[in-house]
Amino acid sequence: MGRTLTYPKRSSNTVNRYNNRATYDLGAIHSIINESQVLNVSFNPGPEDPFPTILPMIGQMGSFQYPSADINEPLECYLHGYVSSRIMNLARSNEGEGLPICIASSKVDGLVLSLTPNSHSYNYRSVVLHGYAKLVTDEDEKLWAMKLITNSVVADRWDNTRVPPDRAEMSSTVILRVNVVDGSGKIRSGPPGDERKDTERDDVTGRVWTGVVPVYETFGVPVASEGNQVSEVPGHIAEFITKRNEQNRALAERAARPAVGSD
Amino acid sequence: MGRTLTYPKRSSNTVNRYNNRATYDLGAIHSIINESQVLNVSFNPGPEDPFPTILPMIGQMGSFQYPSADINEPLECYLHGYVSSRIMNLARSNEGEGLPICIASSKVDGLVLSLTPNSHSYNYRSVVLHGYAKLVTDEDEKLWAMKLITNSVVADRWDNTRVPPDRAEMSSTVILRVNVVDGSGKIRSGPPGDERKDTERDDVTGRVWTGVVPVYETFGVPVASEGNQVSEVPGHIAEFITKRNEQNRALAERAARPAVGSD
């Protein structure tokens, strides 16, 4: 592994509250983005609209220029969308460095139940990226990003569908490439923390259960469509479901316990 | 039930793409907000910062003025946060109608796997609200909102903890009340849809599995903290876990199949 690259700390991405939970490591931040089924993307629709709106989008971190770059190295964020959507029109008309956007994602890993409402919390992993979005115009880069994003939904799905996309499919899909300028992550794991004013009160500790309820996403039994002609669920889907279910559950259960080596 | 109230359609909240999936019904939108473990809240940090940032927050719809209002009626959105966080400082300093914010949430209910990458989709429920946020200054309203939000994490949790919050706890917690000006929701359910150009090709349908993989959040086995003195997991937690697990799974599995009455 060697060195760990970190995002620069600016006022816009520096975590102030619970900053012991903060991370600026590229690898940690990029991993949370890549494991997100949905990314929340915010942008300002225009000067007449006071509300910075949020769009749910699908995306992945990657580098078309340096495809061998790993998760710990500088990467762009690729977002998938429809050709005439508002964010695409804004990115298209935004000359220069691109449309300023924010990308955020959070996953709850557990309910942290403590003695008082005030010290209740979640175990969670969350990230924020800031950057400038531009439309990908190079056809090779676009196709590469479409494959990257499709395979993030189910591993190896691209090669197990009818590809390549035809001309109409290529032109109705737009890919945004986001040049990331800063980012930060926040991770909480472990049991609840209560203050001595409560832990020393027998009438409180004798009555209030404390601990963590693990929370994890489960992929269920595949339901074939009416028109499906393939009798068995293919290996790339079955293996993806098994692997992700094991990973998701293990992560949430591990997060519910004290960190190894601490007490 | 009677009438169904809907949010007004403005340019900022009108769904253009796949508008057959759109809803403006207050009940549908409020329910998705209330079932969200995390809400994504975007705001503009200031004129010197081009990026509309996103903060993960916990919140619920409710009406302090008309506590008997049900989910289909006009409600405010209450958000929970820390006293000195940036959004709270901005809302505090924002005179007049309040800080313009956007609240968004999405839940994936299934992976919709079709013949081509282009027609792949998710089953999902997503919402966006726009509104003006102000700090709640009335102590009764603040306490009411804190209870509302705590009980959204685990039903009946408030009364099963050490309450009421003391003076320090009350002053470190801030509640934002969002006056909602518009909202919209988008819901997709059902099997994949493919175009005839692919469904008529035996070489494609003979090779590509199509259907839906249900996706749902699971609450696992509670892990007691080291200091916990209550031997059994209390009913309010055990029942919440059982009920939510059944609901979540049933919703995702139902969404994977064609709507009843359609074919």
Contacts between the chains, C-beta under 8 A, distances in Angstrom:
chain1	res1	chain2	res2	distance
A	11	B	49	7.7
A	12	B	45	6.5
A	12	B	49	5.4
A	12	B	51	6.2
A	12	B	53	6.8
A	16	B	84	7.7
A	16	B	85	7.6
A	16	B	86	7.9
A	17	B	82	5.3
A	17	B	84	7.5
A	17	B	85	5.8
A	37	B	108	4.7
A	37	B	122	7.2
A	37	B	215	7.5
A	38	B	106	4.8
A	38	B	108	6.2
A	38	B	122	7.7
A	38	B	124	7.5
A	40	B	40	4.3
A	40	B	42	7.9
A	40	B	54	5.7
A	40	B	104	6.0
A	40	B	106	7.4
A	42	B	40	7.9
A	42	B	42	3.9
A	42	B	52	4.5
A	42	B	53	7.3
A	42	B	54	5.2
A	42	B	102	6.9
A	43	B	52	6.4
A	44	B	44	7.0
A	44	B	52	5.5
A	45	B	12	6.5
A	49	B	11	7.7
A	49	B	12	5.4
A	50	B	100	3.9
A	51	B	12	6.2
A	51	B	100	5.0
A	51	B	101	7.0
A	51	B	102	5.0
A	51	B	130	4.2
A	51	B	131	8.0
A	52	B	42	4.5
A	52	B	43	6.4
A	52	B	44	5.5
A	52	B	52	3.1
A	52	B	100	7.7
A	52	B	101	7.7
A	52	B	102	5.7
A	53	B	12	6.7
A	53	B	42	7.3
A	53	B	102	5.1
A	53	B	104	7.9
A	53	B	128	6.6
A	53	B	130	7.3
A	54	B	40	5.7
A	54	B	42	5.2
A	54	B	54	6.7
A	54	B	102	5.1
A	54	B	103	7.9
A	54	B	104	3.6
A	54	B	128	6.1
A	55	B	104	7.9
A	56	B	104	7.0
A	56	B	106	4.1
A	56	B	124	7.6
A	56	B	126	5.2
A	82	B	17	5.3
A	84	B	16	7.7
A	84	B	17	7.6
A	85	B	16	7.6
A	85	B	17	5.8
A	86	B	16	7.8
A	100	B	50	3.9
A	100	B	51	5.0
A	100	B	52	7.7
A	101	B	51	7.0
A	101	B	52	7.7
A	102	B	42	6.9
A	102	B	51	5.0
A	102	B	52	5.7
A	102	B	53	5.0
A	102	B	54	5.1
A	103	B	54	7.9
A	104	B	40	6.0
A	104	B	53	7.9
A	104	B	54	3.6
A	104	B	55	7.9
A	104	B	56	7.0
A	106	B	38	4.8
A	106	B	40	7.4
A	106	B	56	4.1
A	108	B	37	4.6
A	108	B	38	6.2
A	111	B	153	6.0
A	111	B	154	6.3
A	111	B	219	7.5
A	113	B	154	6.7
A	113	B	157	7.1
A	113	B	237	7.2
A	114	B	161	7.7
A	114	B	225	8.0
A	115	B	161	6.3
A	115	B	162	5.2
A	116	B	161	5.6
A	116	B	162	4.9
A	116	B	163	7.4
A	116	B	165	6.9
A	116	B	169	6.9
A	117	B	146	6.3
A	117	B	147	7.8
A	117	B	150	4.4
A	117	B	157	7.4
A	117	B	158	6.2
A	117	B	161	5.5
A	117	B	163	6.5
A	117	B	165	6.5
A	118	B	165	5.6
A	118	B	169	4.3
A	118	B	172	7.4
A	118	B	173	6.6
A	120	B	150	6.6
A	120	B	153	6.4
A	120	B	157	7.5
A	120	B	161	7.7
A	122	B	37	7.1
A	122	B	38	7.7
A	124	B	38	7.5
A	124	B	56	7.6
A	126	B	56	5.2
A	128	B	53	6.6
A	128	B	54	6.2
A	130	B	51	4.2
A	130	B	53	7.3
A	146	B	117	6.3
A	147	B	117	7.8
A	150	B	117	4.4
A	150	B	120	6.6
A	153	B	111	6.0
A	153	B	120	6.4
A	154	B	111	6.3
A	154	B	113	6.7
A	154	B	213	7.7
A	157	B	113	7.1
A	157	B	117	7.4
A	157	B	120	7.5
A	158	B	117	6.2
A	160	B	207	7.8
A	160	B	208	6.5
A	160	B	209	7.6
A	161	B	114	7.7
A	161	B	115	6.3
A	161	B	116	5.6
A	161	B	117	5.5
A	161	B	120	7.7
A	161	B	208	5.4
A	162	B	115	5.2
A	162	B	116	4.9
A	162	B	198	5.6
A	162	B	201	7.4
A	162	B	204	4.6
A	162	B	208	6.3
A	163	B	116	7.4
A	163	B	117	6.5
A	165	B	116	6.9
A	165	B	117	6.6
A	165	B	118	5.7
A	169	B	116	6.9
A	169	B	118	4.3
A	172	B	118	7.4
A	173	B	118	6.6
A	191	B	223	7.7
A	191	B	225	4.2
A	191	B	226	6.7
A	192	B	225	5.5
A	194	B	227	7.3
A	198	B	162	5.7
A	199	B	227	6.1
A	201	B	162	7.5
A	204	B	162	4.6
A	205	B	227	7.1
A	205	B	228	7.9
A	205	B	229	4.4
A	206	B	229	5.6
A	206	B	230	7.2
A	207	B	160	7.8
A	207	B	230	7.1
A	208	B	160	6.5
A	208	B	161	5.4
A	208	B	162	6.2
A	208	B	230	6.8
A	209	B	160	7.6
A	209	B	222	7.9
A	209	B	224	7.2
A	209	B	228	6.2
A	209	B	230	4.2
A	209	B	233	6.3
A	209	B	234	5.1
A	209	B	237	6.6
A	210	B	224	7.2
A	210	B	225	4.6
A	210	B	227	6.5
A	210	B	228	4.8
A	210	B	230	7.9
A	211	B	222	5.4
A	211	B	223	5.3
A	211	B	224	4.1
A	211	B	225	4.7
A	211	B	228	5.7
A	212	B	222	7.1
A	212	B	223	5.0
A	212	B	225	7.3
A	213	B	154	7.7
A	213	B	219	5.4
A	213	B	220	6.7
A	213	B	222	5.0
A	213	B	223	7.8
A	213	B	237	7.0
A	213	B	241	6.5
A	214	B	219	7.3
A	214	B	220	3.6
A	214	B	221	7.2
A	214	B	223	6.9
A	215	B	37	7.5
A	215	B	217	6.2
A	215	B	218	7.2
A	215	B	219	5.8
A	215	B	220	7.1
A	216	B	217	7.4
A	216	B	218	5.6
A	216	B	220	6.6
A	217	B	215	6.2
A	217	B	216	7.4
A	217	B	217	5.9
A	217	B	218	7.4
A	218	B	215	7.3
A	218	B	216	5.6
A	218	B	217	7.4
A	218	B	218	4.5
A	218	B	249	7.8
A	219	B	111	7.5
A	219	B	213	5.4
A	219	B	214	7.3
A	219	B	215	5.8
A	220	B	213	6.7
A	220	B	214	3.6
A	220	B	215	7.2
A	220	B	216	6.6
A	220	B	249	6.9
A	220	B	252	6.2
A	220	B	253	6.4
A	220	B	256	7.9
A	221	B	214	7.2
A	222	B	209	8.0
A	222	B	211	5.4
A	222	B	212	7.1
A	222	B	213	5.0
A	223	B	191	7.7
A	223	B	211	5.2
A	223	B	212	5.0
A	223	B	213	7.8
A	223	B	214	6.9
A	223	B	253	7.4
A	223	B	256	4.1
A	223	B	257	6.3
A	224	B	209	7.2
A	224	B	210	7.1
A	224	B	211	4.1
A	225	B	114	8.0
A	225	B	191	4.2
A	225	B	192	5.6
A	225	B	210	4.6
A	225	B	211	4.7
A	225	B	212	7.3
A	226	B	191	6.8
A	226	B	258	7.4
A	227	B	194	7.3
A	227	B	199	6.0
A	227	B	205	7.1
A	227	B	210	6.5
A	228	B	205	8.0
A	228	B	209	6.1
A	228	B	210	4.7
A	228	B	211	5.7
A	229	B	205	4.4
A	229	B	206	5.6
A	230	B	206	7.3
A	230	B	207	7.1
A	230	B	208	6.8
A	230	B	209	4.2
A	230	B	210	7.9
A	233	B	209	6.4
A	234	B	209	5.1
A	237	B	113	7.2
A	237	B	209	6.6
A	237	B	213	6.9
A	241	B	213	6.5
A	249	B	218	7.7
A	249	B	220	6.9
A	252	B	220	6.2
A	253	B	220	6.4
A	253	B	223	7.4
A	256	B	220	7.9
A	256	B	223	4.1
A	257	B	223	6.3
A	258	B	226	7.4
